[in-house]
Amino acid sequence: MAADALNPIPNISSMHKVLGNVEIIRKVLGYLSHHEMAKWKTTLANLAIVNRTFFRAAADELWEQVESVEPFLAILKPTKKDKTTVFTTGVTSEEWTRFNLYASRSKSLTLNKSSIADLDPAWVLYLATSKNRPDVMFPALRSLNVWSADQVSVFVALNSITPLLSSFRLFLNEPSKGDPEGIKDTVNALTSRLSVCAGNLSELNLTCPLDNAALSNIRRISSLRLLNVKTGTVDTFTLLMALIHLDLEVLSVWIDKGDGPSPSPTRIADSRSFAPPVRMQTNPNLRNFWIAADGAILYHSSLILAPCELKNLTINLLELQESNGYHQSLMPLTLSIHMARNPGLRSLKTQMLRDPATFTASIPSTRTDLDDLWVHGTQEFLTHLAAQRNLTQLTIGIAFASPDIYSQLLDAVQDMPELRVLELIPEEMSGVGAPKMKVPGWEFLELLSKRLQQLQELTIRLDTNTSTIPTNLTTKNEVLRRLYIYPDFSKLSQPPAFFPWVDDWIKAARYLDRLFPNLESMTKSTPPGLEPTMDPWYPVEKFVFSLQEVRTQLVRELGA
């Protein structure tokens, strides 16, 4: 006995020390689960019942990102008897403790419409007044996504907004369902709560109706750095005034329809404010700006939002059938104003977002102030575009008041030494009195090759029907890797007829292979349901690849 007492207790093995260290287990499980979380859910749940250490580590991973509030609410769910809610003992302190055990581990939560079919308003009211309820239901949340305005989702969201929250997303874009005024009230309540309690909120994504009260709440969230707004009818001026008071770095705005008067072409022309001087600067830290709206809103935004240090600018026109060319005529001028303020742009993109199958843009048949505005705006646009020296990516997909816009755009971009991606697909204004755009032919590719030797990707509309494929080349571009030629017929059920014979495919392939010897792609991703061979440039691309293989093999044999 004495001898036994003198002998020390055997040391715990290294394996047991490791298995008893919650920090080590948490890191191991976290590394594994983040790779394939869906497959690891069941495994983690099983590991959680091994011992206390595994439970703590596995619970952190299992409950860190949750896409439904149902598992939490099941802990607090009342009983049902004869379709009547029965609060036998209420929600006990033990049940709230268990709820907190899991809820305190959640850092990302998505609130969809509750799948617990037997919940009723009385239960939500009871939870709200429960004396044992914690002040904050999910105290560790960093990201909260709300996809429903049902009572449970709103209740949980309002009681989970804390200073730790850094990202909030609200998606309530169902005007045909529910109560529109009720949805507005929900938006106002949530944005008000954010403005008061979310002192470190940096990212806010809103796809929902916005009235002046909600905009006022957003304006008070001074910590925001990224704001993404998509809304229907909105008071444009109030929205823009709210935006200029935020210290944003990234701003994305989509407005289906704005309230307020549209600027008169006559008034704009009379004021001669085609490119107004920079009188002020707003949003000094804004670097990325994306906006989609009708032409009037885009023009208003260029006058009110005045960042001067933009690096990436995207302006997309949501064209309206009843506009009669009015909104399109404002686009060149709007872009000119932004470019005048931001000479250091790295990316500039502008396109029309509409269904080309059901819409045809037009301008009036008689000369008006609208024509003067469009013509002068085009000239201003070309002037300011030529002054951009730092662009690496340029997309042009709007209409201009010039039939020679292709050659003019080429002149404007030829002195951009860093341009790597160029997409020239300007729209054509059709209708009586509209200038007919001259679509270039094959020879235009060689001009581009001479002037933009650093270009790596080119998307362009060419007249491949009437132009002749050149046989003599004086230059080549060994940098270009991707070439996409429009019109894009990849969605047609039958290939187009502009390359009816194999001889034409071979001629085009030889020309492109000589001009761009390192070409890697001519076909973009094929729409679902169609084979890659349906792309009209598919056979030409294959011939180009064959020529490259022959040339590579020849070089290899000569080297041997």
Long-range contacts (C-beta under 8 A, 24 or more apart in sequence): 19-51, 19-53, 19-54, 20-51, 20-53, 21-53, 22-53, 22-56, 22-57, 25-53, 25-54, 25-57, 26-56, 26-57, 26-60, 26-61, 28-57, 29-57, 29-58, 29-61, 30-60, 30-61, 33-61, 37-65, 59-101, 59-102, 59-105, 60-105, 62-105, 63-102, 63-103, 63-105, 63-106, 64-105, 64-106, 64-107, 64-108, 65-106, 65-107, 65-108, 66-106, 66-108, 66-109, 66-110, 67-110, 67-112, 68-110, 68-112, 68-115, 69-109, 69-111, 69-114, 69-152, 69-153, 69-156, 70-114, 70-115, 70-116, 71-102, 72-99, 72-102, 72-103, 73-114, 73-116, 73-119, 73-152, 74-116, 75-99, 75-102, 76-127, 77-116, 77-119, 77-123, 78-123, 78-126, 80-118, 85-118, 85-120, 85-122, 85-123, 87-126, 90-126, 90-130, 91-126, 91-127, 91-130, 91-132, 91-133, 92-132, 93-132, 96-130, 96-132, 96-133, 96-134, 100-134, 103-137, 103-138, 103-139, 104-138, 104-139, 104-140, 105-140, 106-138, 106-140, 106-141, 107-140, 107-141, 107-142, 107-143, 108-141, 108-142, 108-143, 108-144, 108-145, 109-138, 109-141, 109-143, 109-144, 109-145, 109-156, 109-160, 110-145, 110-147, 111-144, 111-145, 111-146, 111-147, 111-148, 111-152, 111-153, 111-156, 111-157, 112-147, 112-148, 112-153, 113-147, 113-148, 113-150, 113-153, 114-148, 114-150, 114-152, 114-153, 116-152, 119-152, 121-151, 124-151, 124-152, 124-155, 127-155, 128-155, 136-160, 136-162, 139-164, 140-164, 141-165, 142-166, 142-167, 143-167, 143-168, 143-169, 144-168, 144-169, 145-169, 145-171, 146-170, 146-171, 146-172, 146-190, 147-171, 147-172, 148-172, 149-178, 149-182, 149-183, 149-186, 154-186, 154-189, 154-190, 157-190, 157-193, 158-189, 158-190, 158-193, 161-190, 161-193, 161-194, 161-197, 161-198, 162-197, 162-198, 163-197, 163-198, 163-199, 163-200, 164-200, 165-194, 165-197, 165-198, 165-200, 165-201, 166-200, 166-201, 166-202, 166-203, 167-201, 167-202, 167-203, 167-204, 167-205, 168-194, 168-198, 168-201, 168-203, 168-204, 168-205, 169-204, 169-205, 169-206, 170-205, 170-206, 170-207, 170-208, 171-205, 171-207, 171-208, 172-207, 172-208, 172-209, 173-207, 173-208, 173-230, 173-232, 175-209, 175-232, 180-209, 183-208, 183-209, 184-209, 184-211, 184-214, 187-211, 187-214, 188-213, 188-214, 188-217, 191-217, 191-218, 192-217, 194-221, 195-220, 195-221, 198-223, 199-223, 202-226, 203-227, 204-228, 206-230, 206-231, 207-231, 209-233, 209-234, 210-234, 210-239, 211-235, 212-238, 215-239, 215-242, 216-242, 218-242, 218-246, 219-245, 219-246, 221-246, 222-246, 222-247, 224-248, 225-249, 225-250, 226-250, 226-251, 227-251, 227-252, 228-252, 229-253, 229-254, 230-254, 231-255, 231-256, 232-256, 232-257, 233-257, 233-258, 233-259, 234-258, 234-259, 235-259, 235-260, 236-260, 236-297, 236-300, 237-300, 237-304, 240-300, 240-301, 240-304, 240-305, 241-304, 243-283, 243-305, 244-282, 244-283, 244-304, 244-305, 244-306, 246-283, 247-283, 247-284, 247-285, 248-283, 248-285, 248-286, 249-285, 249-286, 249-287, 249-288, 250-286, 250-287, 250-288, 251-283, 251-286, 251-288, 251-289, 251-290, 251-291, 252-289, 252-290, 252-291, 253-290, 253-291, 253-292, 253-293, 253-301, 254-291, 254-292, 254-293, 255-291, 255-292, 255-293, 255-294, 255-297, 255-318, 256-318, 257-294, 258-293, 258-294, 258-296, 258-297, 258-300, 260-300, 262-296, 262-326, 263-296, 263-299, 263-300, 263-330, 265-326, 265-329, 265-368, 265-369, 265-370, 265-372, 265-373, 266-369, 268-333, 268-369, 268-373, 269-369, 269-372, 269-373, 269-376, 274-333, 274-336, 274-373, 274-376, 274-377, 274-380, 275-333, 275-336, 275-337, 275-340, 275-380, 275-384, 276-303, 276-337, 278-306, 278-308, 278-340, 278-341, 280-306, 281-306, 281-307, 281-308, 281-341, 282-306, 282-307, 283-307, 284-308, 284-309, 285-309, 286-310, 287-311, 287-312, 288-312, 289-313, 289-314, 290-314, 290-316, 291-315, 291-316, 292-316, 292-317, 292-318, 292-353, 293-317, 293-318, 294-318, 294-319, 294-320, 294-323, 294-327, 295-319, 295-323, 295-326, 295-327, 295-328, 295-329, 295-330, 295-331, 295-334, 296-326, 296-327, 296-330, 298-327, 298-330, 298-331, 298-334, 299-330, 299-333, 299-334, 301-334, 302-334, 302-337, 302-338, 303-337, 306-341, 307-341, 307-342, 308-341, 308-342, 309-342, 309-344, 310-338, 310-341, 310-342, 310-344, 310-345, 311-344, 311-345, 311-346, 311-347, 312-345, 312-346, 312-347, 313-338, 313-342, 313-345, 313-347, 313-348, 313-349, 314-347, 314-348, 314-349, 314-350, 315-349, 315-350, 316-349, 316-350, 316-351, 316-352, 316-353, 317-350, 317-351, 317-352, 317-353, 317-398, 318-353, 318-354, 319-352, 319-353, 319-354, 319-359, 319-361, 321-359, 323-361, 324-362, 324-363, 324-364, 325-361, 325-362, 325-363, 325-364, 325-370, 325-374, 325-429, 325-431, 326-370, 328-352, 328-361, 328-374, 328-398, 328-399, 328-427, 328-429, 329-363, 329-370, 329-371, 329-373, 329-374, 329-377, 329-401, 330-373, 330-377, 331-377, 331-398, 331-399, 332-374, 332-377, 332-378, 332-380, 332-381, 332-398, 332-400, 332-401, 333-373, 333-376, 333-377, 333-380, 333-381, 335-381, 335-384, 336-377, 336-380, 336-381, 336-383, 336-384, 339-381, 339-384, 339-385, 339-387, 339-388, 340-384, 343-387, 343-388, 343-389, 343-390, 344-390, 345-388, 345-390, 345-391, 346-390, 346-391, 346-392, 346-393, 347-391, 347-392, 347-393, 347-394, 348-385, 348-388, 348-391, 348-393, 348-394, 348-395, 349-393, 349-394, 349-395, 349-423, 350-395, 350-396, 350-397, 350-398, 351-395, 351-397, 351-398, 351-425, 352-397, 352-398, 352-399, 352-427, 360-430, 360-431, 361-399, 361-427, 361-429, 361-430, 361-431, 362-429, 362-430, 362-431, 362-432, 362-434, 363-429, 363-431, 363-433, 363-434, 364-433, 365-431, 365-432, 365-433, 366-433, 367-433, 371-401, 374-400, 374-401, 375-401, 375-402, 377-401, 378-402, 378-405, 382-408, 382-409, 382-411, 382-412, 385-409, 385-412, 385-413, 386-411, 386-412, 386-413, 386-415, 388-416, 389-415, 389-416, 389-417, 389-418, 390-416, 390-418, 391-416, 391-418, 391-419, 392-418, 392-419, 392-420, 392-421, 393-419, 393-420, 393-421, 393-422, 394-419, 394-421, 394-422, 394-423, 395-423, 395-425, 396-423, 396-424, 396-425, 396-426, 397-423, 397-425, 397-426, 397-427, 398-426, 398-427, 399-426, 399-427, 399-428, 399-429, 400-426, 401-429, 401-435, 402-435, 402-437, 403-435, 403-436, 403-437, 403-438, 404-438, 405-437, 406-437, 406-438, 406-439, 406-440, 406-444, 407-438, 407-440, 410-444, 410-447, 410-448, 410-451, 413-451, 413-452, 414-451, 414-452, 416-452, 417-454, 418-454, 419-452, 419-454, 419-455, 420-454, 420-455, 420-456, 420-457, 421-455, 421-456, 421-457, 422-448, 422-452, 422-455, 422-457, 422-458, 422-459, 422-460, 423-458, 423-459, 423-460, 424-458, 424-459, 424-460, 424-461, 425-459, 425-460, 425-461, 425-486, 426-461, 439-463, 440-467, 441-466, 441-467, 441-468, 442-467, 442-468, 442-469, 442-470, 442-511, 443-467, 443-470, 445-512, 445-515, 446-470, 446-473, 446-474, 446-475, 446-515, 449-475, 449-476, 449-477, 449-480, 449-515, 449-516, 450-474, 450-475, 452-477, 453-477, 453-479, 454-479, 455-479, 455-480, 456-480, 456-481, 456-482, 457-481, 457-482, 457-483, 457-484, 458-482, 458-483, 458-484, 459-484, 459-485, 459-486, 460-484, 460-485, 460-486, 461-485, 461-486, 461-487, 462-486, 464-498, 464-499, 464-508, 465-498, 469-504, 469-507, 469-508, 469-511, 470-511, 471-511, 473-511, 473-514, 473-515, 475-515, 476-514, 476-515, 476-516, 476-517, 477-515, 477-516, 478-516, 478-517, 478-518, 479-518, 480-516, 480-518, 480-519, 481-518, 481-519, 481-520, 481-521, 482-519, 482-520, 482-521, 482-522, 483-512, 483-516, 483-519, 483-521, 483-522, 484-521, 484-522, 484-523, 484-524, 484-537, 485-522, 485-537, 488-524, 489-535, 489-536, 490-523, 490-524, 490-526, 490-527, 490-530, 490-534, 490-535, 490-536, 491-527, 491-530, 492-534, 493-534, 495-534, 495-536, 496-536, 498-536, 499-536, 499-539, 499-540, 502-539, 505-539, 505-540, 505-543, 506-543, 508-540, 508-543, 509-540, 509-543, 509-544, 509-546, 509-547, 510-543, 510-547, 512-540, 512-544, 513-544, 513-547, 513-548, 517-548, 517-551, 519-544, 519-548
